[in-house]
Amino acid sequence: MRLAVILIVICFAVSAQAQSALNDMVKTEQAFSQMAQDQSIRDAFMTYIADDGLLFRPGAVNGKKWMSEHPVPSSDKRPVLVWQPAYAGMAVSGDLGFTTGPWEAKADINDEKPQGYGHFVTVWKKQADGSWKFVVDLGISHPQSGGPQTLWTPAETPKKEFKPVDVPIARETLLERDRNYAAAVLSRGFGKSYAAYAARAVRLYRANNLPFIGREAAIEQLSKTTGEVKWTPIGGDVSSAGDLGYTHGTYEAGDERGSYVRIWKKQNGLWRIVMDVTNSH
């Protein structure tokens, strides 16, 4: 009886940990955005990026190093970038997650209207000291507002227990899955490939478009692609529970070159794409 009670307490603690981590991560994203408004975009990014965090300028670079080597030129204007998470996901282990939502940019904080709109995708990883830092940041621009800049609180997540995995092995398995997807696109096209590799609720982000939400909408958009698209994975990571991960790399589509980030979630034993974003160079 005592053992059963202990196991119940452990399972509750694990699920509570994941829910608490989701809330903490979302609040960190919100604090990140607020700092960009109150101080500066650069200060906010330097504060919240991990030491190995990636920015895309235009290809993947170490963000801290790039920002250190590219100081912001002096100006009499104060640019402002505002954003808010509107959707997020968290590993059961509570150590890896992602946020996404709309952003707006003004050339100067006193401008009446934004000059740019888009959606961001940020991958967050819990650090050794318990803080959240982002390890990947990539987004898209589109010509209209992606939604209001309102504070959002995520809903409760289902309670699940987990067993830690061998992360290096899980990471390589996910990268192999990414490579297999790339090969499938070349041999079978986007429609059949996405039907096999994407989750039903996948979010597809492509420049100059609002997000395509759901597998059917994503397949309809991707089916308009003409010519071959070649994907080359570079790296990625996986949660300690082995249920959430990401890959990033480059792509070629005719004369177009760019970078991609895919966020994957384990569903019924298979890695499925839940977030797919590209940005051309």
C-alpha positions in Angstrom: 0.0 0.0 0.0 2.8 2.4 1.0 4.6 1.6 -2.3 1.5 2.4 -4.3 1.0 5.7 -2.6 4.7 6.6 -3.3 4.3 5.7 -7.0 1.2 7.9 -7.3 3.0 10.8 -5.6 6.0 10.4 -8.0 3.7 10.3 -11.1 1.9 13.5 -9.9 5.2 15.2 -9.2 6.5 14.4 -12.8 3.3 15.7 -14.4 3.3 18.8 -12.2 6.9 19.4 -13.1 6.0 19.4 -16.8 3.1 21.8 -16.3 5.1 24.1 -14.1 7.9 24.1 -16.7 5.4 25.0 -19.4 4.1 27.9 -17.4 7.6 29.0 -16.5 8.8 28.8 -20.1 5.8 30.9 -21.4 6.4 33.5 -18.7 10.1 33.6 -19.7 9.1 34.3 -23.3 6.8 37.1 -22.1 9.6 38.6 -19.9 11.9 38.4 -22.9 9.4 40.4 -25.0 8.9 42.9 -22.2 12.6 43.5 -21.8 12.9 44.2 -25.6 10.3 46.9 -25.2 11.6 48.4 -21.9 15.3 48.3 -22.7 16.4 47.2 -26.1 16.0 44.3 -28.5 19.7 43.6 -28.3 19.8 43.6 -24.5 16.8 41.2 -24.4 18.4 38.8 -26.9 21.8 38.8 -25.1 20.0 38.1 -21.8 17.8 35.2 -22.9 19.9 33.4 -25.5 21.8 30.3 -24.4 25.6 30.2 -24.8 25.1 27.8 -27.7 21.9 29.4 -28.9 21.3 29.8 -32.6 20.2 32.8 -34.6 19.9 32.8 -38.4 21.8 35.7 -40.0 20.9 34.4 -42.6 22.3 30.9 -41.9 22.6 29.4 -38.5 25.2 31.2 -36.3 26.1 31.3 -32.6 23.9 34.1 -31.5 26.0 35.6 -28.7 29.1 35.6 -30.9 27.3 37.2 -33.8 25.7 39.9 -31.7 29.1 40.7 -30.1 30.7 41.0 -33.5 27.8 43.1 -34.9 27.1 46.1 -32.6 24.0 48.1 -33.2 24.8 51.3 -35.1 23.9 54.6 -33.4 20.7 56.2 -34.4 18.3 58.9 -33.3 15.5 56.3 -33.6 14.6 53.6 -31.2 13.4 50.5 -33.1 10.9 48.3 -31.2 10.0 44.7 -31.7 7.0 43.3 -29.8 5.8 39.7 -29.6 3.7 37.4 -27.5 3.5 33.6 -27.3 0.1 32.2 -28.3 0.9 28.5 -28.6 3.6 26.3 -26.9 4.7 22.7 -26.3 6.7 21.1 -23.5 8.5 17.8 -23.1 7.1 15.5 -20.4 10.5 15.8 -18.7 10.1 19.6 -18.4 13.5 20.4 -19.9 12.8 21.3 -23.6 9.9 23.2 -25.1 8.9 25.7 -27.7 6.8 28.8 -28.1 5.3 30.6 -31.1 3.1 33.6 -31.8 2.8 36.9 -33.6 5.4 39.7 -33.7 5.2 43.3 -34.8 8.0 45.7 -35.6 8.3 49.5 -35.7 11.3 51.5 -37.0 10.8 53.9 -34.0 8.8 53.4 -30.8 6.9 56.6 -31.5 5.6 55.4 -34.9 1.8 55.1 -35.0 1.7 51.8 -36.9 4.0 48.7 -37.3 6.1 48.5 -40.4 6.4 44.7 -40.2 4.5 41.6 -39.1 5.2 38.0 -38.7 5.4 34.9 -36.5 8.3 33.6 -34.4 9.3 30.2 -33.4 11.6 29.8 -30.3 13.0 26.6 -28.9 13.8 26.8 -25.1 16.0 24.6 -23.0 16.3 24.5 -19.2 19.8 25.3 -18.1 21.8 23.8 -15.3 20.9 26.6 -12.9 17.1 26.0 -13.6 16.7 29.1 -15.8 15.2 29.0 -19.3 17.3 30.1 -22.3 16.5 29.8 -25.9 18.6 27.6 -28.2 16.9 28.4 -31.5 15.1 31.4 -32.8 13.6 31.6 -36.3 10.6 33.3 -37.8 8.8 34.5 -40.8 7.4 37.8 -42.1 4.0 38.3 -43.6 2.1 41.4 -44.8 -0.6 41.5 -42.1 -1.1 41.2 -38.4 -0.8 37.7 -37.0 -3.1 38.5 -34.1 -3.3 40.7 -31.0 -0.4 41.2 -28.6 -2.2 39.8 -25.5 -0.8 37.8 -22.5 -1.6 34.1 -22.8 -1.7 31.4 -20.2 -1.3 27.8 -21.4 -4.0 25.2 -20.5 -3.2 22.3 -18.2 -1.4 19.4 -20.0 -2.3 15.7 -19.6 -0.4 13.9 -16.9 2.2 11.4 -18.1 5.2 9.6 -16.6 8.4 9.0 -18.4 11.7 7.1 -18.3 14.9 9.0 -19.2 16.4 8.1 -22.6 20.0 8.1 -23.8 19.9 11.6 -25.3 22.8 11.3 -27.8 21.2 8.1 -29.2 17.8 9.7 -29.3 19.2 12.8 -31.0 20.8 10.7 -33.8 17.6 8.7 -34.2 15.7 12.0 -34.7 18.3 13.3 -37.2 18.0 10.1 -39.1 14.2 10.6 -39.2 14.8 14.1 -40.6 17.1 12.7 -43.3 14.5 10.0 -44.1 11.9 12.7 -44.5 14.2 14.7 -46.8 14.7 11.5 -49.0 10.9 10.9 -49.0 10.2 14.4 -50.3 12.6 13.8 -53.2 11.2 10.4 -54.1 7.5 10.7 -53.2 6.8 14.5 -53.2 5.4 16.7 -50.4 1.9 15.3 -50.2 2.6 11.7 -49.4 5.7 12.6 -47.4 3.9 15.0 -45.2 1.0 12.6 -44.7 3.5 10.1 -43.3 5.7 12.4 -41.3 3.6 15.3 -40.0 1.2 15.4 -37.0 -2.4 16.1 -37.6 -2.1 19.5 -35.8 1.2 20.5 -37.5 1.9 24.2 -38.0 3.6 25.2 -41.3 5.3 28.6 -41.4 6.3 29.9 -44.8 7.3 33.5 -45.7 4.6 36.0 -46.8 1.8 33.8 -45.5 0.0 33.5 -42.2 0.6 30.1 -40.6 -1.0 27.0 -42.1 -2.4 25.0 -39.2 -3.3 21.3 -39.6 -1.9 18.6 -41.9 -4.5 19.1 -44.7 -3.8 22.9 -44.9 0.0 22.2 -44.9 -0.2 19.6 -47.6 -2.4 21.8 -49.8 0.3 24.6 -49.5 3.3 22.4 -50.0 1.7 20.7 -53.0 2.1 24.0 -54.8 5.9 23.6 -54.7 7.5 23.0 -58.1 10.8 21.4 -58.7 13.0 19.5 -56.3 13.6 20.6 -52.7 16.7 19.2 -51.0 17.1 19.3 -47.2 20.4 19.0 -45.4 20.1 18.6 -41.6 22.9 20.1 -39.5 21.9 19.4 -35.9 19.3 19.2 -33.3 18.4 18.1 -29.8 16.0 15.9 -27.8 14.5 16.1 -24.4 15.6 13.8 -21.6 12.2 12.0 -21.9 12.8 11.4 -25.7 9.4 12.8 -26.5 10.2 16.2 -27.9 13.0 17.4 -30.1 14.1 19.7 -33.0 16.2 19.6 -36.1 17.6 22.4 -38.1 19.5 22.6 -41.4 19.5 24.1 -44.9 17.5 23.6 -48.0 17.7 24.3 -51.7 14.7 24.8 -54.0 15.8 25.8 -57.5 17.6 29.1 -57.1 16.3 29.6 -53.5 18.5 28.8 -50.5 17.4 28.9 -46.9 17.4 27.5 -43.4 14.7 25.4 -41.7 13.7 24.4 -38.2 11.5 21.4 -37.5 10.1 20.6 -34.1 9.2 17.0 -33.6 7.0 15.1 -31.1 6.9 11.4 -30.4 3.4 10.1 -31.2 2.6 6.4 -30.9 6.3 5.6 -31.0 7.0 7.7 -34.1 8.6 11.1 -34.5 6.1 13.5 -36.1 6.6 17.1 -37.3 4.5 19.5 -35.1 6.2 22.7 -36.3 7.9 23.4 -39.6 9.4 26.8 -40.4 11.7 28.0 -43.3 13.4 31.2 -44.0 15.2 32.0 -47.3 18.7 33.5 -47.3 
